[in-house]
Amino acid sequence: MTDGSDPVLVRRAKIAGWVSLGLRLGYGLFALAVVVFFAGIVFGFVGPLTAVITFCLIVGSFVLAPAIVFQYAVKAADRADREGSW
């Protein structure tokens, strides 16, 4: 993405990498919660299954929310650089 000469672009690329990781982790936890939820439908909602579902939803929300906000910020900064509207 960058040639390493502009520290702002280097920092933005690093943040974009963290955002990508946060999105994958957050959506992955939500997907795991859905899979475990359907397992609970089949096998019954015993304590461990409900704990896993709750954990995945809570941690997934805490990871995904800031990742989405920073994703919009990185995209807006890239768009502003392209258009020269800063």
C-alpha distances in whole Angstrom, upper triangle without the diagonal:
4,7,9,11,11,12,12,8,8,11,10,7,10,12,10,11,15,15,14,17,19,19,20,23,24,25,26,28,30,30,32,34,35,36,38,40,41,42,44,45,47,48,49,47,48,47,44,42,42,41,38,37,38,35,33,33,33,30,28,29,28,25,24,25,22,19,20,21,17,16,17,17,13,13,16,14,11,14,16,13,13,17,18,20,20
4,5,8,8,9,10,6,6,10,10,8,11,13,12,13,16,17,17,19,21,22,23,25,27,28,29,31,32,33,35,37,38,39,41,42,44,45,47,48,50,51,51,50,50,49,46,45,45,43,40,40,40,38,35,35,35,32,30,31,30,27,26,27,24,21,22,22,19,18,19,18,14,15,17,14,12,15,16,13,14,18,17,20,19
4,6,8,10,12,9,8,12,13,11,13,16,16,16,19,20,20,22,25,25,26,28,30,31,32,34,36,36,38,40,41,42,44,46,47,48,50,52,53,54,54,53,53,52,49,48,48,46,43,43,43,40,38,39,38,35,34,34,33,30,29,30,27,25,26,26,22,21,23,21,18,19,20,18,15,18,19,16,16,20,20,22,22
4,6,7,9,8,6,10,11,10,12,15,15,15,18,20,20,21,24,25,26,28,29,31,32,34,35,36,38,40,41,42,44,45,47,48,50,52,53,53,54,52,53,51,48,47,47,45,42,42,42,39,37,38,37,34,33,33,32,28,28,29,26,24,26,25,21,21,23,21,17,19,21,17,16,19,20,16,18,21,20,23,21
4,6,9,8,8,11,13,13,14,17,17,18,21,22,23,25,26,28,29,31,32,33,35,37,38,39,41,43,44,45,47,48,50,51,53,55,56,57,57,55,55,54,51,50,50,48,45,45,45,42,40,40,40,37,35,36,34,31,31,31,28,26,27,27,23,23,24,21,18,20,21,18,16,19,19,16,17,20,19,21,20
4,5,5,6,9,10,11,13,14,15,17,19,20,21,23,25,26,27,29,30,32,33,35,36,38,39,41,42,44,45,47,48,50,51,53,54,55,56,53,54,52,49,48,48,46,44,43,43,40,38,38,37,34,33,33,31,29,28,28,25,24,25,23,20,20,21,18,15,17,18,14,14,17,16,13,15,18,16,18,16
4,5,5,6,8,10,10,12,14,15,17,18,20,21,23,24,26,27,28,30,31,33,35,36,37,39,41,42,43,45,47,48,49,51,53,53,53,51,52,49,47,46,46,43,41,41,40,38,36,36,35,32,31,31,29,26,26,26,23,21,23,22,18,19,20,17,15,17,18,14,14,18,17,14,17,20,18,19,17
4,5,5,6,9,10,11,12,14,15,16,18,20,21,22,24,26,26,28,30,31,33,34,36,37,39,40,42,43,45,46,47,49,51,52,52,49,50,48,46,45,44,42,40,39,38,36,34,34,33,30,29,29,27,24,24,24,20,19,20,19,15,16,17,14,11,14,14,10,11,14,13,11,14,17,15,16,14
4,5,5,6,9,10,10,12,14,15,16,18,20,21,22,24,25,26,28,30,31,32,34,36,37,39,40,41,43,45,46,48,49,50,50,48,49,47,45,44,43,41,39,38,38,35,33,33,32,30,28,28,26,24,23,23,20,18,19,18,15,15,16,13,10,12,13,10,9,13,13,10,12,15,15,16,15
4,5,5,6,9,10,11,13,14,15,17,19,20,21,23,24,26,27,29,30,32,33,35,36,38,39,41,43,44,45,47,48,49,49,47,48,46,43,42,42,40,37,37,37,34,32,32,32,29,27,28,26,23,23,23,20,18,20,19,15,16,17,15,12,14,16,13,12,16,16,14,16,19,18,20,18
4,5,5,6,9,10,11,12,14,16,17,18,20,21,22,24,26,27,29,30,31,33,35,36,37,39,41,42,43,45,47,47,47,45,46,44,41,40,40,37,35,35,34,32,30,30,29,26,25,25,23,20,20,21,17,16,18,17,13,14,16,13,10,14,15,12,12,16,16,14,17,20,19,20,18
4,5,5,6,9,10,10,12,14,15,16,18,20,21,22,24,25,27,28,30,31,33,34,36,37,39,40,41,43,45,46,46,43,44,43,40,39,38,36,34,34,33,31,28,28,28,25,23,23,22,19,18,18,15,13,15,14,10,10,12,10,7,10,11,9,9,13,13,12,14,17,17,17,16
4,5,5,6,9,10,10,13,14,15,17,18,20,21,22,24,26,27,28,30,32,33,34,36,38,39,40,42,44,44,45,43,43,42,39,38,38,36,33,33,33,30,28,28,28,25,23,23,22,19,19,19,16,14,15,15,12,11,14,12,9,11,13,11,10,14,15,14,15,18,19,20,19
4,5,5,6,9,10,11,13,14,16,17,18,20,21,23,25,26,27,29,31,32,33,35,37,37,39,41,42,43,43,41,41,40,37,36,36,34,31,31,31,28,26,26,26,23,21,22,20,17,17,18,15,13,15,15,12,12,15,13,10,13,16,14,13,17,18,17,19,22,22,23,21
4,5,5,6,9,10,10,12,14,15,16,18,20,21,22,24,25,27,29,30,31,33,35,36,37,39,41,41,41,39,40,38,35,34,34,32,29,29,28,26,24,24,23,20,19,19,17,14,14,15,12,10,12,12,8,9,12,10,8,11,13,12,12,16,17,16,18,21,21,21,20
4,5,5,6,9,10,10,12,14,15,16,18,20,21,22,24,26,27,28,30,31,33,34,36,37,39,40,40,38,39,37,35,33,33,32,29,28,28,26,23,23,23,20,18,19,18,14,14,15,12,9,11,11,8,7,10,10,7,9,12,11,11,14,16,15,17,19,20,21,20
4,5,5,6,9,10,11,12,14,16,16,18,20,21,22,24,26,27,28,30,32,33,34,36,38,38,39,37,37,36,33,32,32,30,27,27,27,25,22,23,23,19,18,19,18,14,14,16,13,10,13,14,11,10,13,13,11,13,16,15,14,18,19,19,20,23,24,24,23
4,5,5,6,9,10,10,12,14,15,16,18,20,21,22,24,26,27,28,30,31,32,35,36,37,37,34,35,33,31,30,29,27,25,25,24,22,19,20,19,16,15,16,14,11,11,13,11,8,11,12,9,10,13,13,11,14,16,16,16,19,21,20,22,25,25,26,24
4,5,5,6,9,10,10,12,14,15,16,18,20,21,22,24,25,27,29,30,31,33,35,36,36,33,34,33,30,29,28,27,24,23,23,21,18,18,18,15,13,14,13,10,9,10,8,5,7,9,7,6,10,10,9,11,14,14,14,17,19,19,21,23,24,24,23
4,5,5,6,9,10,11,12,14,15,16,18,20,21,22,24,26,27,28,30,32,33,34,35,33,34,32,30,28,28,27,24,23,23,21,18,19,19,16,14,15,15,11,10,13,11,8,9,12,10,8,12,13,11,12,16,16,16,18,20,20,21,24,25,25,25
4,5,5,6,8,10,10,12,14,15,16,18,20,21,22,24,26,27,28,30,32,32,33,31,31,30,27,26,26,24,21,21,21,19,16,17,17,14,12,14,13,10,10,13,12,8,11,14,12,11,15,16,14,16,19,19,19,22,24,24,25,27,29,29,28
4,5,5,6,8,10,10,12,14,15,16,18,20,21,22,24,25,27,29,30,31,31,29,29,28,25,24,24,22,19,19,19,16,14,14,14,11,9,10,10,6,6,9,8,5,8,11,10,10,13,14,14,16,18,19,19,22,23,24,25,28,29,28,27
4,5,5,6,8,10,11,12,14,15,17,18,20,21,23,24,25,27,29,30,30,28,29,28,26,24,23,22,19,18,19,17,14,14,14,12,9,10,11,8,6,9,9,6,7,11,10,9,12,14,14,14,17,19,19,20,23,24,24,27,28,28,27
4,6,5,6,8,10,10,12,14,15,16,18,20,21,22,24,26,27,28,29,27,28,27,24,22,22,21,18,17,18,16,13,14,15,13,10,12,13,10,9,12,13,10,11,14,14,12,16,18,17,17,20,22,21,23,26,26,27,29,31,31,30
4,6,5,6,9,10,10,12,14,15,16,18,20,21,22,24,26,26,27,24,25,24,21,20,20,18,15,15,16,13,10,12,12,9,7,10,11,7,8,11,12,10,12,15,15,14,17,19,18,20,23,24,24,26,28,29,29,32,33,33,32
4,5,5,6,9,10,11,13,14,15,17,19,20,21,23,25,25,25,23,24,23,20,19,18,17,14,13,13,12,9,9,10,8,4,7,8,5,5,8,10,8,10,13,14,13,16,18,18,19,22,23,23,25,27,28,29,31,33,32,31
4,5,5,6,9,10,11,12,14,15,17,18,20,21,23,24,24,22,24,23,21,19,18,18,15,13,14,13,10,10,12,11,7,9,11,9,7,11,13,11,11,14,15,14,16,19,19,19,22,24,24,25,28,29,29,31,33,32,32
4,5,5,6,9,10,11,12,14,16,16,18,20,21,22,23,21,22,22,19,17,17,17,13,12,14,13,9,10,13,11,8,11,13,11,10,14,15,13,14,18,18,17,20,22,22,22,25,27,26,28,31,32,32,34,36,36,35
4,5,5,6,9,10,10,12,14,15,16,18,20,20,21,18,19,18,16,14,14,13,10,9,10,9,5,7,9,8,5,9,11,9,9,13,15,14,15,18,19,18,21,23,23,24,27,28,28,30,32,33,34,36,38,37,37
4,5,5,6,9,10,10,13,14,15,17,19,20,20,18,19,19,17,14,14,14,11,9,10,10,6,6,9,9,6,8,11,11,9,12,15,14,14,18,19,18,20,23,23,24,26,28,28,30,32,33,34,36,38,37,36
4,5,5,6,9,10,11,12,14,15,17,18,19,17,19,19,17,14,15,15,12,10,13,12,9,9,13,12,10,12,15,14,12,16,18,17,17,20,21,20,22,25,25,25,28,30,30,31,34,35,35,37,39,38,38
4,5,5,6,8,10,10,12,14,15,16,17,15,17,16,14,11,12,12,9,8,11,10,7,9,12,12,10,13,15,14,14,17,20,18,19,22,23,22,25,27,27,28,31,32,32,34,36,37,38,40,42,41,41
4,6,5,6,9,10,10,12,14,15,15,13,14,14,12,9,9,10,7,5,8,8,6,7,10,11,9,12,14,14,14,17,19,19,19,22,24,23,25,28,28,29,31,33,33,35,37,38,39,41,43,42,41
4,5,5,6,9,10,11,13,14,14,13,15,16,15,11,11,13,10,8,11,12,9,9,13,14,12,14,17,17,16,18,21,20,20,23,25,24,26,29,29,29,32,34,34,35,37,39,39,41,43,42,42
4,5,5,6,9,10,11,12,13,13,15,16,14,10,12,13,11,9,13,13,11,12,16,16,14,17,20,19,18,21,24,23,23,26,28,26,28,31,31,31,34,36,36,37,40,41,41,43,45,44,44
4,5,5,6,9,10,10,11,10,11,12,10,7,8,10,7,6,10,11,10,11,14,15,14,17,19,19,19,22,25,24,24,27,29,28,30,33,33,33,36,38,38,39,42,43,43,45,47,46,46
4,5,5,6,9,10,10,8,11,12,11,8,8,11,9,7,10,12,11,11,14,16,15,17,20,20,19,22,25,24,24,27,29,28,30,33,34,34,36,38,39,39,42,44,44,45,47,46,46
4,5,5,6,9,9,10,13,15,14,10,11,14,12,10,14,16,14,14,18,19,18,20,23,23,22,24,28,27,26,30,31,30,32,35,36,35,38,40,40,41,44,45,45,47,49,48,48
4,5,5,6,8,8,10,13,12,8,10,13,11,10,14,16,14,16,19,20,19,21,24,24,24,26,29,28,28,32,33,32,34,37,37,37,40,42,42,43,46,47,47,49,51,50,50
4,5,5,5,5,7,10,10,6,8,11,10,9,12,15,14,15,18,19,19,21,24,24,24,26,29,29,29,32,34,33,35,38,38,39,41,43,43,44,47,48,49,50,52,51,51
4,6,6,7,10,13,13,10,11,14,14,12,15,18,17,17,20,22,21,23,26,26,26,28,31,31,30,33,35,35,36,39,40,40,42,44,44,45,48,49,50,51,53,52,52
4,6,9,11,14,14,11,13,16,16,14,18,20,19,20,23,24,23,25,28,29,28,30,34,33,33,36,38,37,38,41,42,42,44,47,46,47,50,51,51,53,55,54,55
4,7,8,12,12,9,12,15,14,14,17,19,19,20,23,24,24,26,28,29,29,31,34,34,34,37,39,38,40,43,43,43,46,48,48,49,52,53,53,55,57,56,56
4,6,10,11,9,10,13,14,13,15,18,18,19,21,23,23,25,27,28,28,30,33,33,33,36,38,38,40,42,43,43,45,48,48,49,51,53,53,55,57,56,56
4,7,8,6,6,10,11,10,12,15,15,16,18,20,20,22,24,25,26,27,31,31,31,34,36,35,37,40,41,41,43,45,46,47,49,51,51,53,55,53,53
4,6,6,6,9,10,11,12,14,16,17,19,20,21,23,25,26,27,29,32,32,33,35,37,37,39,41,42,43,45,47,47,49,51,52,53,55,56,55,55
4,6,5,6,9,10,11,12,14,16,16,18,20,21,23,24,25,27,30,30,31,33,35,35,38,39,40,41,44,45,46,47,49,51,52,54,55,54,53
4,6,5,6,9,10,10,12,14,15,16,18,20,21,22,23,26,28,28,29,32,33,33,36,38,38,39,42,43,44,45,48,49,50,52,53,52,51
4,5,5,6,9,10,11,12,14,15,16,18,20,21,22,24,27,27,28,30,32,32,34,36,37,37,40,42,42,43,46,47,48,50,51,50,50
4,5,5,6,8,10,11,12,14,15,16,18,20,21,22,25,26,26,29,30,31,33,35,36,37,39,40,41,42,45,46,47,49,50,49,48
4,5,5,6,9,10,11,12,14,15,17,18,19,21,24,24,25,28,29,30,32,34,34,36,38,39,40,42,44,45,46,48,49,48,47
4,5,5,6,9,10,10,12,14,15,16,17,20,22,22,23,26,27,27,30,32,32,33,36,37,38,39,41,43,44,45,47,46,45
4,6,5,6,9,10,10,12,14,15,16,18,21,21,21,24,26,26,28,30,31,32,34,36,36,38,40,41,42,44,45,44,44
4,6,5,6,8,10,11,12,14,15,16,19,20,21,23,25,25,27,29,30,31,33,35,36,37,39,41,42,43,45,43,42
4,6,5,6,8,10,11,12,14,15,18,18,20,22,23,24,26,28,29,30,32,33,34,36,38,39,40,42,43,42,41
4,6,5,6,8,10,10,11,14,16,16,17,20,21,21,24,26,26,27,30,31,32,33,35,37,38,39,41,40,39
4,6,5,6,9,10,10,12,15,15,16,18,20,20,22,24,25,26,28,30,31,32,34,36,37,38,40,38,38
4,5,5,6,9,10,11,13,15,16,17,19,20,22,23,25,26,28,29,31,32,34,35,37,38,39,38,37
4,5,5,6,8,10,12,13,14,16,17,18,21,22,23,25,26,28,29,31,32,34,35,37,38,37,35
4,6,5,6,8,11,11,12,14,16,16,18,20,21,22,24,26,27,28,30,31,32,34,35,34,34
4,5,5,6,9,10,10,12,14,15,17,18,20,21,23,24,26,27,29,30,32,33,34,33,32
4,6,6,7,9,11,12,13,15,17,18,19,21,22,24,25,27,28,30,31,33,34,32,31
4,6,6,7,9,11,11,12,15,16,17,19,21,22,23,25,26,27,29,31,32,31,29
4,6,5,6,9,10,10,12,14,15,16,18,20,21,22,24,26,27,28,30,29,28
4,5,5,6,9,10,11,13,15,16,17,19,20,22,23,25,26,27,28,27,26
4,5,5,6,8,10,10,12,14,15,16,18,20,21,22,24,26,26,25,24
4,5,5,6,9,10,10,12,14,15,16,18,20,21,22,24,25,24,23
4,6,5,6,9,10,11,12,14,15,17,18,20,21,23,24,23,22
4,5,5,6,9,10,11,12,14,15,17,19,20,21,22,20,20
4,5,5,6,8,10,10,12,14,15,16,18,20,20,19,18
4,5,5,6,9,10,11,12,14,15,17,18,20,19,18
4,6,5,6,9,10,10,12,14,15,16,18,16,16
4,5,5,6,9,10,10,12,14,15,16,15,14
4,5,5,6,9,10,11,12,14,15,15,14
4,5,5,6,9,10,11,12,14,14,14
4,5,5,6,9,10,10,12,10,11
4,5,5,6,9,10,10,10,9
4,5,5,6,9,10,10,11
4,5,5,6,8,8,10
4,5,5,6,5,6
4,6,5,7,7
4,6,8,10
4,5,8
4,6
4
